[in-house]
Amino acid sequence: MEFASIIFLVLSPGAPADKAEAVVAQKSRMPNRYQLKLRVESRTPNAPPPLESSWDSTLHIWRDGNKFRVDHLDAHYTPPRPNHDSHDRRVTCENCEKEGYGIVTTVVRGSPPTLHTVEFVRLGTRNLDGYCTYFDWRYFGLSNDRPCGYPKLHIGSDFPGFFGRSDVQTRRENRGGVPCLVAAMSRKTGHLQQSVWLSEREEFNPVFFEDKFEVVGGEPESRTTEVSWQLTPGGHRYPKTVKHNTTISFNGAKYPGEEIVTVTHADFDSAIDPAVFTLAGLGLNENQAIGLPDLKPSERPLWRNGKVDESYTLGQYTADMLGPQTAVADGPKTVANYPAEGSTTLTVSIVTALLAVVTAVLAVVIRRRRAAG
């Protein structure tokens, strides 16, 4: 009976493709609305500086249609990054408050907190995805690529397309005591062997990928991804952990590395509070400047008492802190389609420098008040 099953699978290349199509269909039925919490750990223990031997961080992700927010927090690096506080929280939010724009800011704990500007950036003029999160997370776990490679993939067609190739051979094999359908393909061009294990227990979701490369004049290399799956209370299957092993090339040398993504919370069923995608929901520090389009730095309103206070600007705030004779450098005026590509960096630098001065003065003022008290 087992021998007959093997013959049937080898002679019917459409069978594993059907399984892969079913997996993709299951992901497509999941709502394009989700709340995720991730723990990301990366280790390259033998890598020399400036490469980091290890880092780990926490990500909170919310998506509801075209609204997409990512909070990156609790980041730790080895060796430590200069001027980095693991309690800093970097926030990006696309199509929030203003359609076609993204919000970028850093929220820093402390007294007084560092007053980073809250910058509105026209989508497409700047890469807001600093942590490889801008892809459809419903399809995570269906590739042998690290998360940074996902935005370039076409999971819906590429994943089942692999199993539908005429040169793909299939077999049945147990992995960890679980029956799996294994599909494998060898490419003479590039000396590449690709294999993937689909678990019957996990409704034929992939549990292991392996790519083997034959390197001319060197040791063969491999890239693997191991996936464990879990069901939400609503019956949506998602990857609980994804462990990716690869080789990192740097200055002509190669170093083994691994990246582990653990999904600590996944919810594809609950409605998301609309406040998550608003300035009020970002948890901003008091007196953070709001970089609205078409405003010079001195005209930017501040975040005060849980809202944008248009009656009090960064220029007025600076004058109050430094004295009425202090002038606020505005730099070049931005054009109507803010931010202009050439002026964004300069404008942000001016505002950042100004905020640094204001923060330093604030610290002195607070220390003096405490001493007087």
N, C-alpha and C positions, 0 to 999 in steps of 0.2 A: 504494500500500500504506500509506504514512504517513497519507494523507488518510482512508483507511478506518478506521485505528486511532483517529484523532481522533474521527470520527463515532461509533464504537462506545463510546468512553469518555464522550462527552457524553450519549449516549442511555442509558447504563447507570450511573446514579448509585451502584448497589451495588458496582461494580467497585473504585473507590478505597476504599470502606468495607471491602471484603474485605481489601485490602492492609493497612489500618490495624488491622483485627482480628487479622491474622496477626502484626503487629509487637507488639501488646499481648500476644498469646498467647505469643510468644517470651520476653517479659520475665517473664510469670507463671510460666513453666517454670523460670526461674532460681531457685536456692535462696534462701530468705529468711535467708541466712547469707552474710556477706561481710566482707572486709577491704579498706578503701579508704584511700588517701593522696591528699589534694587540696592543690592550691595555688590560693588564691583571691586575685585582684587586682582592685581597684576603683579607678577614676579618675574624678574630676569636677574637671578642672583649673581651671575658672573659678569654682568655687563659693566663696563667702565664708565666713569663720568664722561660727558654730562648725562648719560642715560641713568635712569633711576633703577635701583635694584628691586624696589617694590613700591607700590602705592595702593591705597584703598580709599574708597569714598562711598557716600550714600547719595542716591538719586531718587527724587520724587517726581513722578510724571503724571500729568493730567492731559487727556485729549477729549474734546467734544466737537466733532466735526472739524472745522478748520481752525479751531482754537487749540493751542498746544503750549503747555507750560512745563518747564523743567526747573526744579530746584536742585542745586548741587551743593552738598554740605558735608561736614565732617571728613574732609580730605586730609590724608596723611601721606607724606612722601619720605622715602629713604634713598639717598640722604635728604635732609629737610630742604625745602625751597626757601630762599631768603625772603623775608618780609611776608611770609604766609602764615595766617592764623587758621587753624583747623576749624574754628568756629564760624568763619566767614560763610555766608550763604550767597552764592551767585544765582540770580534768577533771570531766566529768559522767558518771554511770553509772546507768542505770535497771534496776531489779529485780536489782541486784547485792548479794549478801550477805543482803539482806532483801527478800522479795517485797512489791510494792506501794510500795516506797520508792525514791528516787533518792539518789545520793551526789553532793555538790558539794564541791569543794575546789580550792585553788590550790597547786601545788608550785613552790617558788621555789628556784633555785640560789643558792649563796653560802655563806659561813661567817661567822657562823651564818646559816642560812636563816630567812626569815620564817615563823613557825609558824602558818599559817592553820589554822583549825579544819576538820576533816572533818565535814561536816554531813549527817545523814540527814534527808531531806525526804519527807513523804508525797506520792506522785504525785497531781497534780491540785490541790495547794494552792499551787504555785509553778511558774512557767515556767522549766524548766531549759535550754531550748534557746536559748542566747544567740547562736547562729551559724547559724540557719536550716538545721539538719541533720535535724530530726525529721520525715522523710518517707521513703517507700520509695525508696531510691536506685536500685533496679532500673529505675524509670520515669524517671529523670533524662534530659533531652534530648528529651522528648516534649511540650514546652510552650514557649510564647513568654513565659512568666513567669520572673522571677528565682527563685532557690531559696527566698527568703522566701515566695513565693506558693504553693509546692507543697503545703504542708499543707492548703490550702483546696481543692485540685483533686481531681477524681475521674477520674484518667487512664484507668482501665479502661473507662469509659463515654463520657467527654467526647471523648477523642481519636478513636476511630472514629465517634462520633456526629456530629462535624463533617463528615466525608466523606460521611455518609449523608443529609445534608440535601438537600432537593429543589432548593434555590436555589444549591447549590454547582456551579460549572462546572469542568470539568477539561480539561487539554490536556497535550501532551507538549512538553518543552523541555529543552535541554541547559544544564547549569550547571557551569562549569569543565570542559567537555568530557565530562561524565557525563550520560547520559540520565536525565531525571527525570519523574515524574508530578506535575503541578502542580494543586492544587485551590484555587479562589478563590471568595470570597463577598463581596458588598456588602450592607451594611445601611443602608437609608435613615434609619432611626432611629439617631441618634448619629453619622451620617455616617462609618461605619467600613467599611474594606475589609480583609479578612483573606485571606492566601495562605500556602500551605505547599508546599514542594518535597520529594517523596519520591524518594530515589535508588534506581535499579535496582541499582546496584553494591553498595549497602549493604542489600540485601534490603528495600527500600522503607522504611527508617528515615528520618526527616526530617533534612534537612541545612540547611534554611533556612526561617525563619518571617518574615513581614512583616505588621505591622498598620499601616494608615494612618488617621490621624484628621483630619477636617476641623474646624478650630477656628474658630468664628464670630468674625470680626474679627481673625483672626491667621493666622500662617503654618501650613500643614499640618504635622503632626507624625507621626513614625513610630517604631515599636518593632520591632527585629529581633533574631533569635537565629540564630547560625550554629553548626552542630554538626558535628564530625568523629567518626567511629566507629572502633572497633578491636575485634578479637576476643581473648578470653582464650585461653590454651592449651586450656581445656576447651570452647571454641566458643561462649562467651557474648559477645554483642555489647554493648558499653557505650560511652558517650560519652567519647572521649579529651579533647576540649576543647569547651567551650560558651562562646561569646562573645555577651554580651547587651548591646545598645545601647538606651538609653532616655533619657528626659528627667526630671530631678529638679526639682520645684517647691519653692521656699523663699521665704517672705516676698513672695509675689506675683510673683517672677521665676522663670524657667526656665533650667536649665543642662543641657547634654548630658553624659551619663555613660556609662561602660561597665564591665561586670564580666566577668571571664574566670575560669572555673573549669577547671583542668587536673587531670585524674585521673592522677597519676603512678604509681599502683599499684592494680590491681584484681584481686581473687581471690574468685571465687564457688564455688570447688571444695574448697579445703582446709578441714579441720576447724580450729576455733579452740580454742586452749588454754583450758580453763575458768578458769585462773588470771587471764586477762585481765579477768574480771568479778569479781575479788575485791580486797579491800583490799591484799593482798600484791602484786597485780599492778599497782597504781596507782603504785608507786615513790614512796611517801610519804617525807617528811623525818622523821628521828628526832625523837620527842617532839611530833609533831602530836597535838592533842587530838581524840578521836573523839566526836562529838556523837551518842551513841546516844539512842534515844527514852526518855523518862521520867526522864532524869538531869539534876540540877542541874549548872550549869557546874563547880562545884568537885568534883563526883563523876565527871566525865568521865575515862575512862582515857586513857592516852597510847599512841602507837604507838612501841614500843621493840623493838629486835632482831628486826624483821620480823614482829611480831604485836601484837595489842591486849593491853597489860599491865594487867589489871584490878586488880593489886595496887598500882599506882602511879597516882595521880589528878592532875588538873590543880591541885587545891588543894595537894596535897603538893609538887608540883613548884614551884609558886609560892612556897611557904613556904621550900623549900630555896634558891631563888634570891634571895628578898627578905628572908628572915629569918623565924623562927617566929612573930613577933608580927603578921605581915601577914595580914589577913583577905581571903578571896576573896568578892567580891560575887556572890551567886547570882541575884539578881533574882527575879521571880515564878516559882513552881514550875509546870512544864508539866503538862498533864493527860494522861490515859492515851493518847489518840489523838494523840500528838506527831507533828509540831509543831502546836500550836494556831495558827490563822490569825492571831489578833491579837497573839500573843506572840512569834512567830518572829523578827521584825525586832529587837525589843528584846533578846531572848536572844542573837542573833547579834552584836549591837552590843556587848553586855557582854563576851562571850567574845573578840571581836576586839580590843577595847580592852585586855583583860587580857593577851592574847597579845602585843600590841604592847609592853606594859610588860615582860613576861617576855623578849621578844627583845632589847629595849634593855639590860636587865640582863645578859643573856647576852653581848652584845657587850662590855660593860665588863669582865665576868669574864674573857673570853678575852683581851682586850687586856692586862689586868693579868698574866695567867699568861704571856703571850708576853714581856712586858717583864721579868718576874722571871726567865724562862728565859734 
